[in-house]
Amino acid sequence: MRVPIFSGLYRATRWAITAIVYGYQRIRGKRYDLETAIHIGDALLAQCHTWPLFQHPTPARASRVVCGLTFPSPVTIAAFKADIPSLNFWLALGAGGVCVKTLRLTPTAGNPRPRIAEISMQNSRCLINALGLPNAGIDAQLATLLNSPILVPERPIGLSLYGESIADYETLTRRILAASLPVPHYIELNSSCPNLGHDTNDSNTNLVAIVRSVRALTSVPISIKLSPMWADETLDTLITELINCPDIILNSGNSHYHTLDALGLHADTLSMPGGGLTGTPIFNATLRRVQMLRSYNRPIIATGGISTPQHVSAVLAAGASLVGIATGVVVDPYCIVRINQHYA
Ligand SMILES: Cc1cc2nc3c(=O)[nH]c(=O)nc-3n(C[C@H](O)[C@H](O)[C@H](O)COP(=O)(O)O)c2cc1C
């Protein structure tokens, strides 16, 4: 009974906060900006994320070992949030691990607001974002992380990185190594953010060289966040070149770039002409990508549009070891509990 009640309470609170914020913005003649509602929600969660009421067990028989890291549930939180109370809340609900939102070398403001919106597509709630990787910078983020309750030995932590050059990735990696995180962790290379005007694989910071240089510095597992926009041939070339690189995890995908115009959205929805679509409408593409990646015999994290036990069953059957969820836990974090119950 606790799950439907708390899931309903969460969704009702979220709806009410958003309605009040949008109502206020409308009265003041401002553009709708979901980020204000997100900050209010984060502040509320900061007051209650440690309550025992939110503790749910991870499934007894569903742990997964990926490159030597043990995840007590196949459900992980995809890199999209750095807010510690939120990450702690999702771990309490039973997530097997979290990947912290992409870290950059220096603090970065990201794109102008509004840069995230909730939309309805194919009868589901989705997000479109053009955040542009706003960031406190790796030093501040690592300091926050080191003093946080999310560092527990049973839940591996992913550290997502984005740099402008190979040297940036090397420096980011060295900072992580210097922090000597006391828990199992992996590095994720965010080579596919659609909101920076280019992708790493097309720019002069060649992804294969980045992976090799990070691997030369550390033996921690490296997850490569692949772009859903890359053709199968591009992926094949990339993965084949890395065939001898040990402990590589393939993360099936990031958000899908669309212009506002192509989605039939008003030009005022975001400050940018387009953004990354996330949520259920991208699930089928995720499933196809997992099926394609299976032949490379590398652990796969299926990310994109996952929020139900059926989604998880489908991608695990297709060859994934873990799933990464972002939009699903924003819309209803109790999806974590429902998925875990399915594997209990
Ligand atoms: C608000 C938001 C911020 C995100 N920020 C990042 C990020 O910093 N790094 C990253 O690799 N992916 C980022 N993503 C992409 C997610 O990690 C994930 O790949 C994508 O949302 C697809 O999963 P979903 O359909 O479960 O949301 C972000 C997604 C959202 C919605």
The ligand as a Gaussian input file, in Angstrom:
#p B3LYP/6-31G(d) Opt

LIG

0 1
 C       17.445000      17.343000     -17.092000
 C       18.406000      16.400000     -17.726000
 C       19.776000      16.613000     -17.576000
 C       20.681000      15.722000     -18.146000
 N       22.013000      15.921000     -17.948000
 C       22.893000      14.994000     -18.407000
 C       24.265000      15.106000     -18.112000
 O       24.719000      16.014000     -17.419000
 N       25.093000      14.152000     -18.608000
 C       24.650000      13.094000     -19.366000
 O       25.453000      12.269000     -19.778000
 N       23.343000      12.974000     -19.657000
 C       22.462000      13.881000     -19.184000
 N       21.134000      13.720000     -19.421000
 C       20.689000      12.552000     -20.217000
 C       20.306000      11.369000     -19.304000
 O       21.418000      10.879000     -18.595000
 C       19.706000      10.217000     -20.111000
 O       20.690000       9.735000     -20.993000
 C       18.506000      10.663000     -20.920000
 O       17.690000      11.494000     -20.128000
 C       17.686000       9.478000     -21.428000
 O       17.133000       8.752000     -20.348000
 P       15.601000       8.945000     -19.861000
 O       14.722000       8.749000     -21.052000
 O       15.442000       7.930000     -18.784000
 O       15.492000      10.345000     -19.340000
 C       20.203000      14.608000     -18.884000
 C       18.833000      14.397000     -19.027000
 C       17.947000      15.278000     -18.448000
 C       16.468000      15.020000     -18.608000

